[in-house]
Amino acid sequence: MPDLLRLSWYGHGMERLPGQRLRLEVVLKRPHGSLNPAGFRYEDWLFRKGYRATGSIRSVKVDRDVGCFVHCQYRKLHRLLHQWTIEQFGGARHFPLVSSLLIGHRGHMEQKHWDVLKATGTIHLVAISGLHLGLIALGAGFLCRRLLLTFPAQIVSDSSRRWFAFLAVILCGLVYALAAGFTVPTQRALVMVVAGGWLVLMSRQAPVWHVFLAALAAVLVLDPFAPLDQGFWLSFAAVATLITVFSSRLAGTGWLRGLVLAQLAVFGGLWPILEILGQGQPLAGLLANLVAIPWVSLVVMPVLVAGGLLAAVVPGAAQLFLPIFDLTLGVLWQLLMWLAQWQAPDIRAGVPELFGWALLSVAVLCMPFAMFRLVAVLSAVFWLVYPAPSSERNSYVAVPVVRVWDVGQGLSVLVRHGREVLVYDTGPAVPDVFSAVESTLLPNLAAEGIKRIDTLVISHADSDHAGGISELSRNVSVGRVIAGEPAAVRQQVGELPVQACKQAEERLGGLVLEFWQSEGAQEGNDASCVLRIYHPDSGTEWLLPGDITEPVEAEYLAYMAGREDVQVPSTRVLVAPHHGSKTSSSEPWVRVLRPDRVIYTAGYRHRYGHPHPTVTARYAGVGAVPLNTACSGSVEMTVVDKKLALKEMRHGSSFWIGGSGLARDQCKIP
């Protein structure tokens, strides 16, 4: 049994469970998530959090005989701390921010909070990190040394002062880290603070880069997989940027100049890393962080910590601090909301821009001429504020590419050749919970250099095929939309032109596109827009039938049989209709098409049980090689030397994804 499980429970009375010792009946499964070249990977997240299995709870029984050891006791105490925080400060107007900054509990944050923080690039302010722990450690060390300086050197030597200050840094940092939930980022920040405190307080002559490398080494020794966290790269990059700037000729006196310089340096230093990680850097974030970071550091955190400590020892003190909390956080929040309304674009760039930015940064730091540095800085600021008009030109691919993305129980396919791009379906979405567009399509389109979708085909309006259309149209330029159910799709895409699917033949680069829809079906699965993709040079065919059922399959076969201009493909790849449901893939359909490859786009251990064993047996009977995105991850197909080349994403994946005994290794197509 794994030490740590991630379980879902959909029963009632959940609010009474924390702090209880329970006996559970659960159904477990191996960790599994969508696997695509870019975007969020659930399996990576589970591995970093230490979860070795997931599952659902079938029954819950309180059992006080179950042992409650160190971790359990800590969670009980943290739950009590959370309840105490609600009792003391729950009346604060900005209590969600109070809870996030004081004890690291972000459960009270609403979507409106996250929208503002994301738009202003300030999410890091409510995630307990090196900034918060560093402030606690700095305050503890400063107060301890000031207190000890009141004693004569004969009583407390300078060496003893440093020791006491270092112990104060460790103790206060540890207490705050425990109060904040002791998450992996918090643990990493604590290690960095302790390592830095040791070298700074115990060895005054230690070069600053030695401190940096010691903290880096300590983090990697204690947590070798820390580089899997984006926060690891951002944290150390920010520190390295500040060290580089303030140890160079640019460093000067004056707190205001230092404050502005530090924020500009971190903004510029982290921007290339954020681009590599596929995250946008909002221009509003430059102004927001320029004010928010010092305000949180010098005003908000001292007030919150002082209020929390006094409320713990002086009854009724919390009520005195509530107006102060609301005042300090209110000023911050009003600024962030104002900046969030500013329609400033994200700063996006490709490799040439990143390379140019790196050269400019080196020049600013190393060139001895003050005037040149001034001109370079002003040029960078001008470029940020007035960027060149962005081009909607896609990156170029010399060979046809058809990629079936892994979106779970749903469908989304990318088709491209040259600079032209077609997307067939957008995968599933659950409002305010999950969207394949956000987690898969947008990051993968950006990673492939795609800025414009020439044709977006929505086979039909079911949520597992048409989820997140409006989000996609807001973030990527779309030329036109072809839909099997155009009326339902028009409601989601605003002003974009939506065409009804009808029999037509078009070109996309060197590919021939053939659209077809049943004449008798107006809605539902049978209204799916069928797309046939043919590559004349290689004779390769891809068939995307949506969710059509057996009667429409027969209608399509009759239509194709009546055509005299259709060439028999040398290789046929079929995306199984309706994810391999037993209502589709009839025996005549399979016998006539006889695909060389059949791809099932089904969810891992999904309740619908796709693909159905009867269906898989039919395709196996005609020699079709089966693939399931639940097992393979995304499937990329290209044409090389007039032959189909196919690549499954699971091959070459990390050992915690494709290793022996794990979900994808054990995944079998029935």
Steps between C-alpha positions, in 0.01 A plus 500: 500500500646840405572741784299783346172474307294763320136408552173652385182478702160622385305429819327736742636637827850550364554805720497274810776270377823702546669408826319165525656156491320304233469153359439523127386267227667625182551411137857574396666542164848582384581869440392606153439822311509647153839471329584761236822675392412818691254615763411383847580136577301356786738207541795738547301689764403180683861381500628828641234499772586143598171340396560148377135409443168673447149381553153558638345437840205263513427511874622691805495388861639693796731268695687648795708183531687591181848622590576871461872553467724800427354604164146445622564702816651782296196511271270513803695792642499680168125449475460654848721790391276554199189500717665743744587732212137500387379574853747784549511664158199362311333839521769668291380623161809352339509182706590278197825697468557493877462121506728455197782719631480405867459121492527415129135390475362610162170312522308823563624659178230534235534504124482879496812511718694267271392697192642823643822336619553328166435818302756689709763226528478499881387144577838444664402744776241257643718189460726467802852509356848635553366857509280435803743273683785737422307788656429296813863390524629852438274645765588229751873535442487880517296513822715234665826678420361839610388347826835332562689821421355647818720260694872581545751304293636351823167325557401415140782477249461582133526132415220419746284774351536343157413158640191628678392694192545192282295287743229768498496491119463121500235491773282779361536375143405146606200616702370710211561217251305259722221754543486543121441130437862388448445446129782405263563862386497612864752231593723607211478863609587402857811313384607804295449733797687274741792448262520870427467591866779263596752643257400862557482492880770245576758604241490868415763472228313242293460620138138547406522244219623243752184561699292451187676177399481363854124558509465341156705197604305459823167504317618244242647269764183500708266494199663368180175543305461868590581606138167348397330795670475819300538685828852358538618669181315823567624525860867445424485707181356793695770475766775463239369803312504714814852385588622578149347846497594615848854368478561682170568859410126561488465475877465838659394667819149605584209278595271629226751434223575158646130415522429596140816334374423176686149476355614580147778243530271223623238583237758487220687202644195279544332590173710264280446214747126561504503493119686169499248362751217613273366769732421854401647798684230770529637847448273618782702269726800732475311789662305273735807331644691827516250614764359172635826330599633783721151567636456135599857479631513822700137549603266204454714214633624686813142604581362149446772330704475754782122471502511122499749483787313754714167329434654176624611645834261792562125419499306740283804640322378359167212747490743789528698375201209429264473863380877512453493174301223632278677832450837355399354223286232731360763736362677206336183349358368825357827548314495145364137526386575827323800352321306183414253714304782642292489315171875451489616208285713210616859535387552212258816423308676235301860384494635808313345739751628299796850490350494874440378562853788292639757696297348830611505392865866402480581834338317694770685316776846492350552810286690774684329792330217643703344668198490171308334327794242776520420474130477120523264514798280762332492287183385198699230701677380647169484151346298369795253787499473529120563151361506439129169383354471128556484282193239229462735304278539140613828313510572293189490119480629333185305175540136437592439461873191346659506493880229341713530671835446316825202680655352211696143400413463733204657591168729766360716464188755737347556493123769717341717529190713795399363793699136394487329353806172320565373389841228236518308523830622659822467222755299496825428779746325531835404863573718662769681169557690373197553577134710305251544826310674660798701198613588345162414694184626849586841397638558249219399745228741753647777240526459416130510865396135509394342844529204452268256218437383530141211257545342383824272200450255414779355161412198551728413694813551235771718625785771238441552629146413870526624596845670838540430634149452855625826484694686379192356777282602763758860387511575388143403660171246279321425547131169315481297235679332200336251323726269202489262691730562863397220657706641365828855597408409858399395570858856439617721669241358852487569675170692219333343372177349154548422286197283193500682181408416396148647285228808683374860447396780742590877521527723549802860518379557176316204329670153448356215561746157344439207599722179299528190493720193280505205669332248363748677588827456849641628461856682261731768247419370421152530866401878469527701660223712223344843606374710295260862613459697367204865550406532428124879478495510208745150359471444543874147556631370611839128468576342698786133395534411673828233308695290358216310178572431193286219644278710802401802275447296309242396829338863615475613167353227523237608855416862397458406193294314723256802718432728421209770755578616347829840334491559200723751611765822309554473567875182582691486634855159508664402678818237261635153658494358587843821398680442131423143479626300187421239721327757577230763313297251257350621185333444640145682822593805313623498247214475762225750750640754243626720767664870437548487693830207574727528760775265500799468833682371370831555593862710282728271255683206723411154400621376460141743215445626616159616341281253213519654149467263413214624800304868434562450139392351614168794723420746233609326261263596712199858549618471859623774598745325659801608806697326663794592851613440384858799268454707675233450862593485731200566334164696691234489384139713636218591392148869423448625368165136446397440272798303555817717563807326474836622603844334429834568756772546233765820380333788691651290642783628531857536187711215604730270510195609213278690287749442132562185422697348846457171593335623533142715188526201301626245669272340244270247539221224242563 
